[in-house]
Amino acid sequence: MTHIPLAVMPHIGGWHLASWRRPASQASRSWDPYLWIDLARAAERAKFDAIFFGDQYSLIPVPEHLRPNTARMGSWDALVISTAIAAQTSKVGIVATAFTEFVAPYAMARQFATLDHISAGRVAWNVVTSGTPGDQRNFSSKPLADPVSRYERAAEYVDVVKGLWDSWEDDAVINDRESGVFFDAGKLHKLDHHGKHFDITGPLNVARPVQGYPVIAQAGGSGPGKQLAGSIGELLFTPLSGTAAAAYCAEVREIAGNAGRKPGEIIVLAQLTPIVGKTREEAEEKWRWLQSKLPEELLRQPIELMLGGVDLAEFSPDTLITDLELSGGIEGFRNAVLSYRNADGSVPTIAELLRGYRGPGTVVGSAEDIADYMELEVAGGCCDGFLLLLHGVPEDFEDFCELVVPELRKRGRFRSEYDDDGTLRGRLGLQRPANRHGCPV
Ligand SMILES: Cc1cc2nc3c(=O)[nH]c(=O)nc-3n(C[C@H](O)[C@H](O)[C@H](O)COP(=O)(O)O)c2cc1C
């Protein structure tokens, strides 16, 4: 039995919009960096593969009159908080989200190279083209480009960044005090890239990252997003579960195969949002409590948001969700909602969706229930491992570590010690990429 890779993704104010109202919630400490540093340390104690920082350039869209009832105030700059985490931990991997639309590639290459050195090779870059129209409005008055153009630009962007990371060969420094030669001039390379979107001379003024390249993470769910994920992504995230997730895995692995990549070069983590109790009933009670604290409009909001900002109240509650003609928002999240089925397998109406759907990867139950779910999803080819989104920070993580991690270990599905070379690549079994200028791996 192999270990199941696990990462954790905390959100400011928690994922569930009512979690800040729990007595144990630490949401009022959201801007205290030690809340997140302690969480990263807890992830390291529990031997998690990685902690993941998402990012966004705007507030989550909720009805303005209800915003003061939520604690989802925003997001740390993922690269900056990741740097603090890197300095305060020594083993756990760190996945930082950064946008190809908002930052110049040279700056991105420097920042991730710097962070990979600071963390001694524990970093992944979650390549996001752009979050939402709200993010774009805080960057430029131009509308968000269409996905095809965004991903085409992103492919060139990542290629340029990798080229910059290869500027210095690993053994460029000779440090020969006697002869007065510090580095071998033949091992420093300009990029001289002149492409459709970027003109960059190089070389990078930071040494090659410890991992060669930081691990490339990706979570695109649209057609062009999956193309990029399959062609360059190494650590992929999906909000899907069950057969929809299995179809996603098959598709990105096929794209990867067509690009000449091997199956082991891709690891898919599916979203898991656990509510765990000592018993199933205790977990269900936790869920009921959370839901009972939300006004009707906020109960619908996460689902409406994933469906692209649609107002479900405008449709008859008897409408089958497959009859909704929707195209807005993020395709992966839209598909996660639209692939929800009733317990008997039938397509739900809007009313049934609102009653029964708990969000992507939400599993409410005992440690055994959650471990069973995880094992079944992995065995069914739906994913290789999981990205935990926490309804409440940090209390749902504490519950997971206290209850589910021991259950997984009992089943031989999770490590008790780190036994890798200390880099995120080493931990995930990903090869260190060779330098394009011929440096040995
Ligand atoms: C687990 C997970 C985490 C994500 N985190 C972020 C994030 O932090 N910021 C963001 O803008 N998008 C995030 N996304 C959205 C995607 O990365 C991507 O931007 C989105 O899917 C749009 O691309 P697409 O049109 O190819 O789906 C996340 C998606 C998933 C599944």
The ligand as a MOL file (V3000), in Angstrom:
LIG
                    3D

  0  0  0     0  0            999 V3000
M  V30 BEGIN CTAB
M  V30 COUNTS 31 33 0 0 0
M  V30 BEGIN ATOM
M  V30 1 C -7.8560 23.5840 -5.1790 0
M  V30 2 C -7.8870 24.7960 -6.0290 0
M  V30 3 C -7.2810 25.9520 -5.5810 0
M  V30 4 C -7.3290 27.1200 -6.3420 0
M  V30 5 N -6.7520 28.2530 -5.8690 0
M  V30 6 C -6.8680 29.4010 -6.5640 0
M  V30 7 C -6.3540 30.6160 -6.0470 0
M  V30 8 O -5.7820 30.6480 -4.9800 0
M  V30 9 N -6.5500 31.7440 -6.7670 0
M  V30 10 C -7.2120 31.7590 -7.9630 0
M  V30 11 O -7.3620 32.8110 -8.5670 0
M  V30 12 N -7.6890 30.6060 -8.4800 0
M  V30 13 C -7.5540 29.4460 -7.8070 0
M  V30 14 N -8.0730 28.3010 -8.3030 0
M  V30 15 C -8.7020 28.3620 -9.6160 0
M  V30 16 C -7.8060 27.8380 -10.7200 0
M  V30 17 O -6.4810 27.6970 -10.4490 0
M  V30 18 C -7.9500 28.5970 -12.0120 0
M  V30 19 O -7.6790 29.9410 -11.8990 0
M  V30 20 C -9.2830 28.4730 -12.4800 0
M  V30 21 O -9.5640 27.1420 -12.4620 0
M  V30 22 C -9.4530 29.2020 -13.8110 0
M  V30 23 O -8.8460 28.4840 -14.7840 0
M  V30 24 P -9.7200 27.6040 -15.7120 0
M  V30 25 O -10.5670 28.5820 -16.5200 0
M  V30 26 O -8.7730 26.8170 -16.5450 0
M  V30 27 O -10.5390 26.7260 -14.8330 0
M  V30 28 C -7.9990 27.1230 -7.5820 0
M  V30 29 C -8.5910 25.9420 -8.0440 0
M  V30 30 C -8.5410 24.7900 -7.2790 0
M  V30 31 C -9.1710 23.5440 -7.7800 0
M  V30 END ATOM
M  V30 BEGIN BOND
M  V30 1 1 1 2
M  V30 2 1 2 3
M  V30 3 2 2 30
M  V30 4 2 3 4
M  V30 5 1 4 5
M  V30 6 1 4 28
M  V30 7 2 5 6
M  V30 8 1 6 7
M  V30 9 1 6 13
M  V30 10 2 7 8
M  V30 11 1 7 9
M  V30 12 1 9 10
M  V30 13 2 10 11
M  V30 14 1 10 12
M  V30 15 2 12 13
M  V30 16 1 13 14
M  V30 17 1 14 15
M  V30 18 1 14 28
M  V30 19 1 15 16
M  V30 20 1 16 17
M  V30 21 1 16 18
M  V30 22 1 18 19
M  V30 23 1 18 20
M  V30 24 1 20 21
M  V30 25 1 20 22
M  V30 26 1 22 23
M  V30 27 1 23 24
M  V30 28 2 24 25
M  V30 29 1 24 26
M  V30 30 1 24 27
M  V30 31 2 28 29
M  V30 32 1 29 30
M  V30 33 1 30 31
M  V30 END BOND
M  V30 END CTAB
M  END
